[in-house]
Amino acid sequence: MRFRIQGGNRLQGTYTPQGAKNEALQVIAAALLTPEPVEVYNLPRILDVERLLELVARLGARVEFLSDHAVRIQAEEVVPERLSEPEGKALFRSIRGSVLVAGPLLSRCGEVFLPRPGGDKIGRRRLDTHLLGFTELGAAVSYDEAREVFYLAAPRRLRGRFILLEEASVTGTANLLMAAALAEGETILYHAACEPYIQQLGTLLQRMGAHVEGLGTNRLSIVGVNHLGGASHTLLPDVMEIGSVVGLAAMTQSSLRIAPVPSVHLGPILHPFRRLGISTQLENETLLVTPPAIYEPDTLYEGSILTLSDHTWPGTPPDLLSVLLVVATQAAGHVLIHQKMFESRLFFVDRLIEMGAQIVLCDPHRAMVLGLGRRMQLRGTRMSSPDIRAGMALLVAALSAEGESSIEQAEQIERGYERIDQRLQALGAAIVRE
């Protein structure tokens, strides 16, 4: 699939963000913890979510859509061995978020077959945090060469204990949080991720009957219970999508409203834009973006170049750096983008250089952006989307560029952004799906 874009239009109107993609994947996986129904609202209808729903259905759960953006999942009977079958392995490998079913299956069923997950090719994305955490809880891990899967087994019931995570992994924290909810005794997760998605997952588990304390901090305490019940849950608006639209407004010099937004969680999203000279205004659940024609990055007290880097929450999320890099191309000053987590995520900058951006890729993790300050517009070109976030960043660049652009492999973008072409057309964007 391809998007064809005529750039240069100024946009206007109100953009409604979808439900949070990463939260949706965690909540769908959590439904495997109970035989009772779990209802999920504000669900984004995107490819990664559809695939995970297929996967839980493959495992034995009943999946019923209540409306376009609401689903009921009831996992009365679950068969972990289906992940070792060809169809199960193919579904599992189609998305990275499939690894989230490991914790619920291990905790509830006592075993899990774990193929290597798929997802974006943005660098090494190891499973160590997950596997080491499961072994700390009492699981035995082996590799089945014949089936090409990891096999994890719990002797009777997982046992809670203190676990210092190797890294503040969001999916690792989510997996261990779900596994600990049915474990025997207390589990302490230290150096845990504290992203809004983890807070939301913890809140859902509390509604299901779990005892979870410390949400929003890097130290989680979970006292396991024997049984979890059903619950209903409404997903937050996707803060990564909100950040992408703020960047789009800045690059196209458009005044936009974004609503509704989760105001309590927006600080780490808006902070790097403020550092670039783009201010926003929050009114209840509406975010107003009126970017200046020329935005100047902050200079530090020593006069050194502004560095934007990813960090664990509440630092700048790694998923936002691709859009921030594009926005920096039109800043009136230089910006160093430092992508610490993944070594292949900045490789899309060659497309931006073809469009006229002045960028020096220092190494796989750092790019120096020499801001054009509106002295020259980006030029339309033909490109392809390497992953979800880089694809969205290239779409932002194309919508601000002079002339026509085309983006091949646009289905990569739609893995994370629902009907993005239609929602941008409603704001005045000239974008066509082919």
C-alpha positions in Angstrom: 0.0 0.0 0.0 1.1 3.5 -0.7 0.2 7.0 0.5 0.5 9.8 -2.1 0.8 13.2 -0.5 0.7 16.7 -1.8 2.5 18.8 0.8 2.3 22.4 1.8 -1.3 22.6 3.0 -2.0 24.3 6.3 -4.3 22.2 8.4 -7.1 23.2 10.7 -9.7 21.7 13.0 -9.8 19.2 15.9 -7.9 15.9 15.8 -9.3 13.1 18.0 -6.6 10.7 19.1 -7.2 7.0 19.1 -7.0 4.7 22.2 -3.4 4.0 23.2 -1.8 1.2 21.1 0.7 -0.1 23.7 -1.9 0.0 26.5 -4.3 -2.0 24.3 -1.8 -4.8 23.7 -1.2 -5.1 27.5 -4.9 -5.1 28.4 -5.8 -7.7 25.8 -3.1 -10.0 27.1 -4.3 -9.4 30.7 -7.7 -10.9 29.7 -6.0 -14.3 29.6 -5.6 -14.2 33.4 -9.2 -14.9 34.1 -12.0 -17.1 32.8 -14.4 -14.3 33.3 -15.2 -11.6 30.6 -13.0 -8.5 30.2 -14.4 -5.6 28.3 -12.1 -3.1 26.6 -13.4 0.3 25.4 -11.8 3.0 23.2 -9.9 0.2 21.4 -7.9 1.3 18.3 -8.7 -0.7 15.2 -5.1 -1.1 14.0 -3.2 -4.0 12.6 -1.2 -4.8 15.7 -4.3 -4.9 17.9 -6.2 -7.1 15.4 -3.3 -9.5 15.3 -3.1 -9.9 19.0 -6.9 -10.4 19.2 -6.4 -13.2 16.6 -3.7 -14.7 18.8 -5.7 -14.8 22.0 -8.6 -16.3 20.0 -6.2 -18.9 18.7 -5.3 -19.7 22.3 -9.0 -20.4 23.1 -10.5 -17.1 24.1 -13.8 -15.9 22.8 -13.5 -12.4 21.2 -16.7 -10.5 20.6 -16.8 -6.9 19.3 -19.4 -4.8 21.2 -19.0 -1.9 18.8 -16.3 -0.6 16.4 -14.0 0.3 19.3 -15.1 -2.0 22.1 -14.4 -5.7 22.6 -15.3 -8.4 25.1 -12.7 -11.2 25.7 -13.5 -14.3 27.7 -10.8 -16.9 28.1 -12.7 -19.7 29.8 -10.3 -22.3 28.4 -6.8 -21.5 27.3 -4.4 -23.9 25.5 -0.8 -22.7 25.7 0.5 -25.4 23.4 -1.2 -23.8 20.4 1.7 -21.3 20.3 4.0 -24.1 19.2 1.8 -24.9 16.2 2.7 -23.4 12.8 -0.4 -21.1 12.8 0.2 -20.0 16.4 3.9 -19.3 15.7 3.1 -17.3 12.6 0.6 -15.1 14.5 3.0 -14.7 17.4 5.9 -13.6 15.2 3.7 -11.0 13.3 3.9 -8.4 16.1 6.3 -7.6 19.0 3.5 -7.2 21.5 2.7 -10.9 21.3 5.3 -11.5 24.0 2.8 -10.0 26.5 0.8 -13.3 26.6 3.7 -15.1 28.3 3.1 -13.8 31.8 -0.6 -14.5 31.9 -0.2 -18.0 30.4 2.6 -19.0 32.7 0.9 -17.7 35.8 -2.6 -19.2 35.0 -1.7 -22.4 33.1 1.8 -23.2 34.5 3.4 -23.3 31.1 4.0 -21.3 27.9 5.5 -21.9 24.5 7.3 -18.8 23.4 8.4 -18.3 19.8 10.7 -15.3 19.0 8.4 -12.3 18.5 8.4 -10.1 15.5 7.7 -6.3 15.2 9.7 -3.4 13.9 13.3 -3.9 12.8 14.8 -1.1 14.9 17.6 -2.9 16.6 18.1 -5.7 19.1 15.1 -6.2 21.3 16.1 -8.9 23.8 13.8 -11.0 25.9 16.3 -11.3 28.8 14.3 -9.1 31.1 11.2 -11.3 30.6 12.9 -14.6 30.9 15.2 -13.7 33.8 12.1 -12.4 35.7 10.1 -15.5 35.1 13.0 -17.7 36.4 13.2 -15.5 39.5 9.5 -16.3 40.1 10.2 -20.0 39.9 9.8 -20.9 36.2 12.2 -23.3 34.4 13.2 -22.1 30.9 14.4 -24.3 28.1 14.7 -24.1 24.3 12.9 -26.6 22.2 15.0 -26.8 19.0 12.6 -29.1 17.1 9.7 -26.6 17.6 12.0 -23.5 17.6 10.3 -22.1 20.8 11.3 -21.4 24.3 9.4 -23.6 26.8 8.6 -22.1 30.2 7.1 -24.2 33.0 6.1 -23.4 36.6 6.3 -26.4 39.0 3.0 -25.7 40.7 2.5 -22.0 41.3 4.9 -19.1 40.7 6.4 -17.7 43.9 6.6 -14.0 44.7 10.0 -12.5 45.5 12.1 -9.4 45.1 13.2 -8.8 41.5 15.6 -6.1 40.3 14.9 -5.7 36.6 17.8 -5.7 34.2 16.3 -2.7 32.5 13.1 -0.6 32.9 11.4 -2.4 30.1 7.8 -1.6 29.6 6.8 -5.0 28.2 9.0 -6.7 30.7 7.4 -4.9 33.6 3.9 -5.6 32.2 4.7 -9.3 31.8 6.0 -9.7 35.3 3.3 -7.6 36.8 0.7 -9.9 35.2 2.6 -13.1 36.2 2.9 -11.9 39.8 -0.8 -11.2 40.1 -1.5 -14.9 40.5 1.7 -15.9 42.1 2.0 -17.1 45.7 3.1 -14.3 48.2 4.5 -10.8 47.5 6.5 -9.8 44.5 8.6 -6.6 44.4 9.5 -5.3 41.0 12.3 -2.7 41.4 13.6 -0.6 38.5 10.1 -1.1 37.0 8.8 1.0 34.1 6.2 3.5 35.2 4.7 4.6 31.9 1.0 5.5 31.8 0.4 2.1 30.1 1.8 0.3 33.2 -0.3 2.5 35.5 -3.4 1.7 33.4 -2.6 -2.1 33.4 -2.1 -2.0 37.2 -5.5 -0.3 37.6 -7.2 -2.9 35.5 -5.6 -5.7 37.5 -6.8 -4.0 40.7 -10.4 -4.0 39.3 -9.9 -7.7 38.6 -9.0 -8.3 42.2 -5.2 -8.1 42.3 -3.3 -6.3 45.1 -1.0 -3.8 43.4 0.8 -0.9 45.0 3.3 1.7 43.8 1.8 2.5 40.4 3.5 5.5 38.8 6.8 4.7 40.6 9.7 2.3 39.8 8.9 0.0 42.7 5.8 -2.1 42.4 4.5 -4.4 45.1 2.1 -7.2 44.0 0.5 -9.7 46.5 -0.7 -12.6 44.5 -4.3 -13.9 44.7 -5.8 -17.3 43.8 -8.3 -16.0 41.3 -8.9 -12.9 39.2 -12.3 -11.8 38.0 -13.7 -10.0 35.0 -13.6 -6.2 34.6 -14.2 -3.4 32.1 -11.5 -0.9 31.1 -11.3 2.2 29.0 -8.0 3.0 27.2 -6.3 6.4 27.5 -5.9 8.5 24.3 -2.6 7.6 22.7 0.0 10.1 23.9 2.5 9.1 21.1 -0.2 10.0 18.5 -0.8 13.3 20.3 2.9 14.1 20.2 3.0 13.2 16.4 0.1 15.7 15.8 1.9 18.4 17.8 4.9 17.8 15.5 2.6 17.9 12.4 1.2 21.3 13.5 4.7 22.7 14.0 6.0 21.5 10.6 2.9 22.6 8.6 2.5 25.9 10.6 -1.1 24.9 11.5 -3.3 25.8 14.4 -4.8 22.6 15.6 -6.9 21.4 18.6 -6.4 17.9 19.9 -9.1 16.4 22.1 -9.6 14.6 24.3 -6.1 14.3 25.8 -4.9 12.7 29.1 -3.7 15.9 30.7 -2.0 14.3 33.7 0.3 12.3 31.4 1.2 14.9 28.8 4.2 16.5 30.5 6.9 14.2 29.1 5.3 14.5 25.6 5.1 18.4 25.5 8.5 19.1 27.3 10.8 18.3 24.3 8.6 20.5 22.0 8.9 23.4 24.5 12.7 22.9 24.3 12.4 23.3 20.5 10.4 26.5 20.9 6.9 25.1 20.3 4.5 26.0 23.1 1.0 24.5 23.6 -2.0 25.4 25.8 -4.0 22.9 27.8 -7.7 23.6 28.5 -9.3 20.8 30.4 -9.0 17.9 28.0 -8.2 19.9 24.9 -4.7 20.7 23.7 -4.3 23.9 21.6 -1.3 24.0 19.3 -0.5 27.4 17.7 3.2 27.1 16.6 5.3 30.1 15.7 6.4 30.6 12.1 10.0 30.4 13.3 10.8 28.3 16.4 14.2 28.5 18.1 15.6 25.7 20.2 16.8 26.4 23.8 20.4 27.1 24.2 21.9 25.9 27.5 23.6 28.2 30.0 27.0 27.3 28.6 25.8 28.0 25.0 26.0 24.3 24.0 23.7 22.6 21.4 20.4 21.4 22.6 20.3 17.6 22.9 17.0 15.6 22.8 17.4 12.0 24.0 15.1 9.2 25.0 14.8 8.0 28.6 12.6 6.0 30.8 9.3 7.6 31.8 8.9 10.5 32.7 11.8 11.2 30.3 11.2 11.6 26.5 9.7 8.4 25.2 11.8 6.7 22.5 8.8 6.4 20.2 8.6 10.2 20.0 12.2 10.9 18.8 11.5 10.2 15.1 8.9 13.0 15.0 11.1 15.3 17.1 13.9 14.8 14.6 11.7 15.8 11.7 10.5 18.9 13.6 14.1 19.9 14.4 14.8 20.1 10.6 13.0 23.4 10.5 14.2 24.8 13.8 16.3 28.0 13.8 19.3 26.3 15.3 21.1 23.0 15.7 19.7 20.0 17.7 21.4 16.7 18.5 19.0 13.8 18.6 20.3 10.9 20.7 18.4 7.6 20.4 19.9 5.5 23.2 17.6 2.5 23.2 17.7 1.2 19.6 20.6 1.2 17.2 18.7 1.1 13.9 15.9 3.7 14.6 17.7 6.7 13.0 18.5 5.1 9.7 15.4 6.7 8.1 17.3 10.1 8.0 18.6 9.4 4.5 15.0 10.0 3.3 15.0 13.3 5.0 18.3 14.2 3.5 16.9 13.5 0.1 14.1 16.0 0.9 16.7 18.7 1.6 17.1 18.3 5.4 20.6 19.0 6.7 21.4 16.1 9.0 24.7 14.4 9.9 24.3 10.9 11.1 27.1 10.7 13.7 26.7 7.0 14.5 23.8 4.6 14.8 22.5 6.4 17.9 23.1 10.1 17.2 22.1 12.5 14.5 23.0 16.2 14.3 20.2 18.2 12.8 21.2 21.6 11.3 17.9 23.4 11.4 16.8 25.2 8.2 14.8 27.8 10.1 12.3 28.0 7.2 15.0 29.3 4.9 14.2 26.4 2.6 11.2 24.0 2.5 11.7 20.3 2.3 11.1 18.8 -1.1 8.7 16.0 -1.9 10.2 12.6 -2.8 9.5 8.9 -3.0 10.2 6.9 0.1 9.2 3.9 2.1 8.2 3.4 5.7 10.7 1.2 7.7 8.7 1.0 10.9 5.6 2.6 12.6 7.2 5.7 14.2 9.7 6.5 11.4 6.8 6.0 9.0 4.7 8.6 10.8 7.7 11.0 11.0 8.1 10.7 7.2 4.4 11.4 6.8 4.8 14.6 8.8 7.7 15.6 6.7 5.8 14.9 3.4 2.8 16.9 4.5 5.1 19.9 5.2 7.2 19.5 2.0 6.9 21.3 -1.3 5.5 19.2 -4.0 4.3 15.5 -4.1 5.7 12.7 -2.0 4.8 9.0 -2.0 5.3 6.6 1.0 5.5 2.9 0.1 4.8 0.3 2.8 2.3 2.6 4.3 0.7 -0.4 6.1 3.6 -0.1 8.5 2.2 3.3 9.6 -1.3 1.8 9.9 0.0 -0.8 12.3 0.0 2.0 14.9 -2.3 4.7 13.6 -6.0 4.0 12.7 -7.3 5.4 9.4 -4.6 8.0 9.6 -5.2 9.2 6.0 -8.9 9.8 6.6 -8.4 11.6 9.8 -5.7 13.9 8.3 -7.9 14.5 5.2 -10.6 15.9 7.6 -8.1 18.5 8.7 -7.3 19.6 5.1 -4.4 17.3 4.3 -4.0 16.2 0.6 -3.3 12.5 1.1 -4.5 9.6 -1.0 -4.3 5.9 -0.3 -3.3 3.7 -3.3 
